């Protein structure tokens, strides 16, 4: 009893201390000091969650307090948001209702809490696309009040900071959807610091060993970086002092996730990442009107000290990014022969870069927000996409992600109006961004007064005029080169509508045909017609008939009047499954064993052959970080954790993810493909095969090499035991003179 009372007292002290820290943080901000309502919200939430513990064992109320601290300190929001953060789980987890919140705290806080309850975290049930649906709801609430999504991101950040107390399969699910949804969303809203932390934490839980290895290498090279920073910035400080500026110069070290990402995309080791260090100059402008000019004055001054890279000046000062980011980026050649990026920002620009839109999103208490240009446009685009009924939530998720990740370009209308478009946008995307009618009837475009096709990729500074024709219709090929979410959604909706109309027309024609020929419209008769016309299923057959691609005639009569032979079984495959591959071949089921999601799957010699399947998309081998995915037939598919398909599964079907690890010790051989490239020379191929076959005793399955203009490249298929074998082979091949690149590829 005494131990229990002591624990209770310790918990109460911890809660009180946490709340007092929150109040101190709030009082240090420039917001109006509404301590009374924050205290009221804390007391209410504390009472509601009394006695409830988190997985880590601490009182549940510590989570809302932590979220409120993030909202206050790291996003910069005021009392309304802090109260909403404290109350965000009350309706979800207790008997209180939104009406109770409204009666006690007013309509604005109630509206935000209602939005947060709609998109509440945790387990999303067994529906396959629950997470995507959840994301859709999340975006719907954004247009009501942006604070909903900002608090949700704070909630996710705290969950990621405390992820260690959960089971591995939950860690992979939450880390996966964080990387897939919340990190890009934070980036799109300008929360750069939070975006970086979310990425790093996700990576830490998914690839612990790699994360630790990069962290160790960063520590080992820290002293050298510090010296480079001091030497590089010393003459810059002298120059800025001469200019009479108030400033600070800081070092920005590339995040662990960004380093790993670059190692993967560029296929280089840590030692060949040369942009680990960037320099940030943050200055206090003499007056607001001179802020932009001073950025350029600093640029001119430091360009006299170090040589600037001619292609790497990024002017986000004159044209801010769509998420509000402003800075002048210049890359300079240091005395050590290394390029170093310098970011020049005013204090205001730095605040926006750290806290995103919240830093300049003004709210009137009890009123709506002011118009914020680019953010408003972005929310409007999302609202338009949401207004189109989406049959598949996963497709929707991918469509939205196209815009979340995009960088921006600036293009001009014929009248000289500037429009922001995502990078890689085409002339077709531009047409749909102006109006759906313009997009659906466009036949081409003039870019800088020259005729270009609709697939033309726009560049920053292009002036675009769209050419239309009333007779033009949306083409299915447009889906291949439309890149923006809006264009893709509109094209898809129009094509689906046309397909429905064609199917309706096809059904009428087919029904009349059966009636006239006095043939019963049985499924096996429809299957016969599908086979005759190479249609995948009934829907495709009806569409082709409706679009007049198929004309029913004598061949159809003849095949329908054939006697049913013994070969009727071949038609049964058409009723199996919904996708093309399943229609050709039913899913082969593996022997089942009970699946315990909370346990880590041990991949041994026996289980890997009997109970699990190796994913063909990423072909994992022992040593790769892996996870299991339980498919609709209860088969367990083993994927690499960083496989793009697995990323999608983690965020969309998170409750089917199982933690897995290898326990195979050089017992089985697995197929891998190595890509090799270098300068062509006599005997180089012979040297490579000798090293693999004789020195390393590895069996080569297939070899494909091409030479072009003195460069050779190709692929070697071989069998290995694990990733150590792959590393050993790659290292040995790279020792051959003129072999410049060797890496493992999926196909």
Secondary structure, 3 states (H helix, E strand, C coil): CHHHHHHHHHHHHHHHHHHHHHHHHHHCCCCCCCHHHHHHHHHHHHHHCCCCECCCCCECHHHHHHHHHHHHHHCCCCHHHHHHHHCCCHHHHCCCCHHHHHHHHCHHHHHHHHHHHHCCCCCCCCCCCHHHHHHHHHHHHHCCCHHHHHHHHHHHHHHHHCHHHCCHHHHHHHHHHHHHHHHHHHHHCCCHHHHHHHHHHHHHHHCHHHHHHHHHHHHHCHHHHHHHHHHHHHHHHHHHHHCCCEEEEEEEECCHHHHHHHHHHHCCCHHHCCCCEEEEEEEECCCHHHHHHHHHHHHHHHHHHCEECCCCCEECCCCCCCCCCCCEEEEEECCCCCEEEEEEEEHHHHHHHHHHHHHCCCECCCCCECCCCHHHHHHHHHHHHHHCCCCCHHHHHHHHHHHHHCCEEEEEECCCCEEEEECCCEHHHHHHHHCHHHHHCEEEEEECCEEECCCCECCCCCEEEEEECCCCCCCHHHHHCCCCHHHHHHHHHHHHHHHHHHHHHHHHHHHHHHHHHCCCCCHHHHHHHHHHCCCCCHHHHHHHHHCCCCCCCHHHHHHHHCCCCHHHHHHHHHHCCCCHHHHHCCCCCCCCCCCCCCCCEEECHHHHHHCEEECCCCCCCCCCCEEEEECCCCCEEEEECCCHHHHHHHHHCHHHEEEEEECCCCCCCEEEEEEEEEECCCCHHHHHHHHHHHHCCCCEEEEEEEEECCEEEEEEEEEECCHHHHHHHHHHHHCCCCEEEEEEECC
